[in-house]
Amino acid sequence: MIRLILVAVFVVLFLICSIPLLIAEWIIGKYNMDLKNKSSLAIVNWAFRIVLFLSGADVTVRGLENVPRDEPVLYIGNHRSYFDIIITYVRVPRPTGYIAKKEMLKWPLLVNWMKNLHCLFLNRDDVKQGLKIILTAIDKVKSGISICIFPEGTRNRVNHTFMEFHEGSFKIASKTGCPIVPMTIYNSADIFEDHLPKIKKAHVILEYGKPFYVKDLAKEDQKKVGAYTQKIIQDTYFRIKEEAGF
């Protein structure tokens, strides 16, 4: 339980102590949004790296060279753990908004940082609101902000399985022309979710696939980009599983 306590104490202290930083970021954003984007990214990346250190997570990263640094992208990943956000966010090279569930709006201070990072909040029970979120994400990408989505729609609670990737989120790439970067996350639930409430040391593998553009796909694949991307991630996942042996 010691790791859980350390992580929880750090997160609470960070959020409380970051109130002056939130005020400073708000002021900076009034005059220089680009500077605010960069400083918010740096602050949260620092905090997330501390969380990973305290959790004892050993993360092996492969294919980081596949992530474009000169244009916004749509990150797509499988989702088994809350730590998926932390593991992937510390490696984004530019401001990146994650699409999160609307329940996160209830968390004071945390939600302020999420908004600073251009995160969007999805009501999974409201189709109309979901369409608005997609349109907002499209505008974000057009303004230079990358977007990250876990298109299974929720955390998959069953090891070594995949839920269907929802196709709607892929309109962000098809409407903006931005590249899709597949992210395969292996064994992240072993940090926390597989043995609640404990946090324990775990070896996680994160592999970035080669980016691709919807317009370059065959016509049939363009109609089902979600299924196409899921196959890439699923094949990579089981290759990693075979190689890693755990």
C-alpha positions in Angstrom: 0.0 0.0 0.0 3.0 2.3 0.4 3.2 3.2 -3.3 -0.5 4.0 -3.4 -0.1 6.3 -0.4 2.9 8.0 -1.9 1.2 8.6 -5.2 -2.0 9.8 -3.6 -0.1 12.2 -1.2 1.9 13.6 -4.1 -1.1 14.2 -6.3 -3.0 15.9 -3.6 0.0 18.1 -2.7 0.7 18.9 -6.3 -2.9 20.0 -7.0 -3.0 22.2 -3.9 0.4 23.7 -4.4 -0.2 24.3 -8.1 -3.0 26.8 -7.4 -0.6 29.8 -7.8 0.6 28.1 -11.0 -2.9 27.8 -12.3 -3.4 31.5 -11.7 -0.1 32.3 -13.5 -1.1 30.1 -16.4 -4.5 31.9 -16.7 -2.7 35.3 -16.8 -0.1 34.0 -19.3 -3.0 32.7 -21.5 -4.5 36.1 -21.7 -1.4 37.4 -23.5 0.5 34.4 -25.0 -1.5 31.2 -25.5 1.5 29.4 -27.2 3.6 30.0 -24.1 0.7 28.8 -21.8 0.5 25.6 -23.9 4.2 24.9 -23.6 4.4 25.7 -19.9 1.3 23.7 -18.9 2.7 20.8 -20.9 6.0 21.0 -19.1 4.5 21.3 -15.6 2.1 18.3 -16.0 4.8 16.2 -17.7 7.0 16.8 -14.6 4.2 15.8 -12.3 3.4 12.7 -14.3 7.0 11.6 -14.3 7.0 11.8 -10.5 3.9 9.7 -10.3 5.5 7.1 -12.6 8.6 7.1 -10.4 6.6 6.7 -7.2 4.6 3.9 -8.7 7.7 2.0 -9.6 6.6 1.6 -13.2 9.3 0.5 -15.6 8.3 1.6 -19.1 9.9 0.4 -22.2 9.2 2.6 -25.2 9.5 1.5 -28.8 9.0 3.4 -32.0 9.1 6.9 -30.5 10.7 8.0 -33.8 7.4 7.3 -35.5 5.7 10.3 -33.7 5.7 13.4 -36.0 7.0 16.4 -34.2 6.2 19.0 -36.8 2.4 18.6 -37.1 -0.5 17.6 -34.8 -1.6 14.0 -34.8 -4.4 11.8 -33.7 -3.1 9.2 -31.2 -5.1 6.0 -30.9 -4.4 3.5 -28.2 -5.9 0.5 -26.4 -6.9 1.2 -22.8 -6.6 -1.0 -19.7 -5.5 1.4 -17.0 -5.7 5.0 -15.7 -1.9 4.9 -16.0 -2.3 4.7 -19.8 -2.8 8.5 -19.8 0.3 9.1 -17.6 2.5 6.7 -19.5 1.6 8.2 -22.9 1.3 11.9 -22.0 4.9 12.3 -20.7 6.1 11.5 -24.3 4.0 13.9 -26.4 6.2 16.4 -28.2 3.6 19.1 -28.5 0.4 20.2 -26.7 -2.1 17.3 -26.7 -5.6 17.0 -25.5 -7.1 13.8 -24.3 -10.8 12.9 -24.7 -11.9 12.0 -21.2 -15.2 11.0 -19.6 -17.4 13.8 -18.3 -17.1 12.5 -14.7 -13.7 14.0 -14.6 -15.3 17.4 -14.5 -16.2 16.7 -10.8 -12.5 16.8 -9.7 -11.5 20.4 -8.7 -8.0 21.6 -9.7 -7.4 18.4 -11.7 -10.0 19.5 -14.2 -8.4 23.0 -14.4 -5.1 21.4 -15.5 -6.9 19.1 -18.0 -8.6 22.1 -19.5 -5.2 23.9 -19.8 -4.0 20.8 -21.7 -7.0 21.0 -24.1 -8.7 17.9 -22.8 -12.3 17.4 -23.9 -15.0 15.8 -21.8 -17.3 13.3 -23.3 -20.8 12.2 -22.1 -20.9 8.7 -23.5 -24.7 8.6 -23.1 -25.3 11.7 -25.2 -24.8 11.1 -29.0 -25.4 14.8 -29.8 -22.8 15.9 -27.3 -20.4 13.3 -28.6 -20.7 14.8 -32.1 -20.0 18.3 -30.7 -16.8 16.9 -29.0 -15.6 15.5 -32.3 -16.2 18.8 -34.0 -14.3 20.6 -31.2 -11.4 18.1 -31.5 -11.3 18.8 -35.2 -10.9 22.5 -34.5 -8.2 21.7 -32.0 -6.2 19.7 -34.5 -6.6 22.5 -37.1 -5.2 24.9 -34.6 -2.1 22.7 -34.0 -3.2 20.7 -31.0 -2.8 16.9 -31.1 -5.6 14.7 -29.8 -5.4 11.4 -28.0 -8.4 8.9 -27.9 -8.9 5.4 -26.5 -11.6 4.4 -28.9 -12.8 1.3 -27.0 -14.8 4.0 -25.1 -13.8 2.8 -21.6 -11.2 0.8 -19.8 -11.2 -2.8 -20.9 -11.2 -4.8 -17.7 -10.3 -8.2 -19.3 -6.7 -9.0 -19.9 -5.5 -9.7 -23.5 -8.8 -8.8 -25.1 -10.0 -5.9 -27.2 -13.3 -4.1 -27.4 -14.5 -2.7 -30.7 -12.9 0.6 -31.7 -15.7 3.2 -32.2 -15.5 4.6 -35.7 -16.7 8.1 -34.9 -13.6 9.4 -33.3 -11.6 8.7 -36.5 -13.4 11.5 -38.3 -10.9 13.8 -36.5 -8.2 12.4 -38.8 -10.3 12.1 -41.9 -11.7 15.7 -41.7 -8.3 17.4 -40.8 -6.0 15.2 -42.8 -3.7 14.7 -39.8 -1.8 11.4 -39.4 -3.0 8.7 -37.1 -0.4 7.3 -34.7 -1.3 3.8 -33.3 -0.2 3.3 -29.7 0.0 -0.2 -28.3 0.1 -0.4 -24.5 1.0 -3.7 -22.9 0.7 -4.7 -19.2 -0.3 -1.2 -17.8 -3.1 -2.7 -15.7 -0.5 -4.6 -13.7 0.5 -1.3 -12.1 -2.9 -0.8 -10.4 -6.1 -2.2 -11.8 -5.2 -5.9 -11.7 -4.7 -5.9 -7.9 -6.8 -3.0 -6.5 -6.1 -1.1 -4.2 -2.4 -1.7 -4.4 0.1 -0.1 -6.7 3.0 -2.3 -7.5 6.1 -2.3 -9.7 5.4 -3.4 -13.2 7.0 -3.6 -16.5 5.0 -1.8 -19.2 5.7 -1.8 -22.9 4.5 1.1 -25.1 5.0 0.9 -28.8 4.2 3.6 -31.3 3.3 2.3 -34.8 4.1 4.1 -38.0 1.8 7.1 -38.7 -0.6 6.8 -41.6 -3.1 9.1 -43.3 -6.7 8.1 -43.9 -6.5 9.4 -47.5 -3.7 6.9 -48.2 -5.8 3.8 -47.2 -7.7 1.6 -49.6 -11.3 2.7 -50.1 -12.7 -0.2 -48.0 -10.3 0.6 -45.2 -11.3 4.3 -45.3 -14.8 3.2 -44.5 -13.7 1.4 -41.4 -10.6 3.2 -40.1 -11.3 2.1 -36.6 -11.2 -1.6 -37.5 -8.1 -1.0 -39.6 -6.3 0.7 -36.6 -7.5 -1.8 -34.1 -5.9 -4.6 -36.2 -2.6 -2.8 -36.2 -2.7 -2.4 -32.4 -4.1 -5.8 -31.7 -1.4 -7.5 -33.9 1.3 -5.5 -32.2 -0.1 -6.3 -28.8 0.1 -10.1 -29.3 3.5 -9.8 -30.9 4.7 -8.0 -27.7 3.0 -10.6 -25.5 4.8 -13.4 -27.3 8.2 -11.6 -27.2 7.9 -10.5 -23.6 6.7 -13.8 -22.2 4.5 -12.2 -19.5 
